[in-house]
Amino acid sequence: MLRRALWLGWGRGLLGLGLGTRRGVSTLEWDGKVSEIKKKIQSVIPGGAWNPLYDTSHLPPEHSDVVIVGGGVLGLSVAYWLKRLEKQRGAIKVLVVERDHTYSQASTVLSVGGIRQQFSLPENIQLSLFSVEFLRNINEYLAVVDDPPLDLRFNPSGYLFLASEKGAATMENNVKVQRQEGAKVCLMSPEQLRNKFPWINTEGVALASYGLENEGWFDPWSLLQGLRRKVQSMGVLFCQGEVTRFVSSSDRTETPSGEEVILKKIHEVHVKVDHSQEYQPVECAIVVNTAGAWSGQIAELAGIGKGPPGTLQGTKLPVEPRKRYVYLWHCPQGPGLEAPLLADPSGAYFRRDGLGNNYLGGCSPTAEEEPDPRNLEVDHDFFQDKVWPLLAQRVPAFETLKVKSAWAGYYDYNTFDQNGVVGPHPLVVNMYFATGFSGHGLQQAPAVGRAVAEMVLEGRFQTIDLSPFLFSRFYLGEKAQEHCII
Amino acid sequence: MVAPRTSLRLVAPVWNRGAGSIRGLSRAVDPEGSQRKERTLFQFLADRFYDVAALREYMLQKQVLKVHQKNRSFTYIKERYGPYVAGAHFILKQGGAVKFQDKEWMRSSGRGLSSLEFWEFRAVPIEAVDASGCAINYQGLDHLLALKELQSLSLRCCPHVDDWCLSRLHPLADSLQELSLAGCPRISERGLACLHHLRNLRRLDISHLPAVSNPGLTQILVEEMLPNCEVLGAGWAQGLKLGLEEQSQDTASSPIPA
């Protein structure tokens, strides 16, 4: 017994010693355990993600009033205006779902960043005018207390469109419409062009229109970051994930003329997390499709376009990605500081970039030359064969230039009439579109965001009437054709 | 450059709970470093309570509204007495000075024109405006653009004059001969690029512009853009890297005029 007692004592001593050594050696393990316990407690107390079984902080919330698919400049603009125009502070829960948080393929950040009012449709001019006013007062719209003001690096140098004999009459009409809407544009003859910009070769140019104010180019990345910062401070939730499914319910109803029509309403959005099979069904009331070049795929997920062709059910969203190249080159004898963004009648365009005689530009390919949109690889031969001759013909100084770099980006190209699609779908009643702007989405984003927010909150457009841009025009065949596309 | 800048650290906020996470994003937006001033009690409370944050936003809005109020348009005066009187009243109310044609400089310390002067000067064009230090902004420039015979304009150290305002100056191209933009904190080389409309400009002062990234190069480019104009700037030698011996000599002598 004494032996047992001794042995027990010794054992306990050993145990004590053992515990001591365990404490000394395994403090790291202990810290890990403590943080795990903390996380579990945090997920249980009120205010956290209520799920006592496992941690769901990486998933989006289970309910949201509005789900915005796509976190580019249009998506964030819709989120901003929804929060700004809501009747009560915190009335609407908005969730922005973005697949790629680095924005590596997003059209917004790969854009040349120009803004102009020289369009042919009055609606486009009005959208641009409001957007430029938004950009001018950006530090009043997007002010966040305690954060530094935004610098958009806006160059107010204007756009210069050149027209040949064929296009001169259209250009004059367009300028008349632009002036009526309030844009400050002036027409120039080849003489005046040579006086003002001696580096232009005016051969083949009959008329030119020059934007004097409110036109130029800016940095889209700072706009995106500014919107993101402001929108987060207003309480919009962000989530990194991909929308894989819409769960909707259908309802049969009759039109006044007696035809039967099936209306769909989306109830849930399944958001799949990156690199995992995990997904979260988000219950929502409204879905806004601002997925840019991929809006067509999102629309197909919602069942838009599944039906016999020629009917409203069978009308697809005609937005597809088109790849466009932008080249950056250096030309020591090139145009000076006053150079505007020049758009040639052949389709080539260029603008200055910075103080060091660097220029960037490109050209829209013809229908036969459309590059493969499956990747963002740059075709340098396109510059050699197609873009450089056009540039050198218009600006003789560009005969000696050296390409420094190039990149490619997508246009969310509307194959129907190259103008945006804004507003609800007639059959899928709670899906709203703000996409398909074919290269001028960035410059119209603030105004379009406001229009969609008005449509969602009030049911109609209040400030700028964008009825020519509704989805129903694809079924009715009414083109809202824009002639001044770069 | 429109490609994403590598120096920006893209914070990936998944769920933001409260105002604390905005800090990270603000640092991402402004890589030069938003200096962390001492956090006052007010800022501390604003981070934690929505009411205090709303109060701070309201105070910020009030400051902005004050500037707007100063730049409102005097439509009644303009209709009754003409654009010259309205412009002079605006400038004098802001604390600037105005010179009517064949008269002396007038300055009235914020009181504007008296009613007698309204009647006296209603058809006398304004020759020169000195709006140094005034809180004139994009809206307020309306008053100046109506002055068709303006020959000299001084916008030295105006805190709200930025690149957008410079793009508005083209209606004065026929008459403007002298322009001074020294010391304006918001003007950059991008705004200076749209001064090429001012073909009759003879003297331009673009010294001490803190937002211009490369003052020497900018001055050369502006001189090329406006060949008939004398440009007073930082001097083209500023920004050049000199050898140690030459540097000590150069600090003694003045920079070579362009």
Boltz contact constraints between the chains, C-beta under 6 A:
constraints:
  - contact:
      token1: [A, 101]
      token2: [B, 12]
      max_distance: 6.0
  - contact:
      token1: [A, 109]
      token2: [B, 4]
      max_distance: 6.0
  - contact:
      token1: [A, 113]
      token2: [B, 2]
      max_distance: 6.0
  - contact:
      token1: [A, 136]
      token2: [B, 164]
      max_distance: 6.0
  - contact:
      token1: [A, 140]
      token2: [B, 64]
      max_distance: 6.0
  - contact:
      token1: [A, 145]
      token2: [B, 56]
      max_distance: 6.0
  - contact:
      token1: [A, 145]
      token2: [B, 57]
      max_distance: 6.0
  - contact:
      token1: [A, 145]
      token2: [B, 60]
      max_distance: 6.0
  - contact:
      token1: [A, 147]
      token2: [B, 26]
      max_distance: 6.0
  - contact:
      token1: [A, 148]
      token2: [B, 30]
      max_distance: 6.0
  - contact:
      token1: [A, 148]
      token2: [B, 34]
      max_distance: 6.0
  - contact:
      token1: [A, 155]
      token2: [B, 190]
      max_distance: 6.0
  - contact:
      token1: [A, 156]
      token2: [B, 163]
      max_distance: 6.0
  - contact:
      token1: [A, 156]
      token2: [B, 167]
      max_distance: 6.0
  - contact:
      token1: [A, 156]
      token2: [B, 194]
      max_distance: 6.0
  - contact:
      token1: [A, 157]
      token2: [B, 193]
      max_distance: 6.0
  - contact:
      token1: [A, 212]
      token2: [B, 170]
      max_distance: 6.0
  - contact:
      token1: [A, 213]
      token2: [B, 167]
      max_distance: 6.0
  - contact:
      token1: [A, 221]
      token2: [B, 4]
      max_distance: 6.0
  - contact:
      token1: [A, 225]
      token2: [B, 29]
      max_distance: 6.0
  - contact:
      token1: [A, 229]
      token2: [B, 25]
      max_distance: 6.0
  - contact:
      token1: [A, 232]
      token2: [B, 16]
      max_distance: 6.0
  - contact:
      token1: [A, 233]
      token2: [B, 22]
      max_distance: 6.0
  - contact:
      token1: [A, 238]
      token2: [B, 13]
      max_distance: 6.0
  - contact:
      token1: [A, 336]
      token2: [B, 224]
      max_distance: 6.0
  - contact:
      token1: [A, 336]
      token2: [B, 225]
      max_distance: 6.0
  - contact:
      token1: [A, 337]
      token2: [B, 193]
      max_distance: 6.0
  - contact:
      token1: [A, 337]
      token2: [B, 221]
      max_distance: 6.0
  - contact:
      token1: [A, 337]
      token2: [B, 225]
      max_distance: 6.0
  - contact:
      token1: [A, 338]
      token2: [B, 196]
      max_distance: 6.0
  - contact:
      token1: [A, 338]
      token2: [B, 225]
      max_distance: 6.0
  - contact:
      token1: [A, 355]
      token2: [B, 214]
      max_distance: 6.0
  - contact:
      token1: [A, 355]
      token2: [B, 217]
      max_distance: 6.0
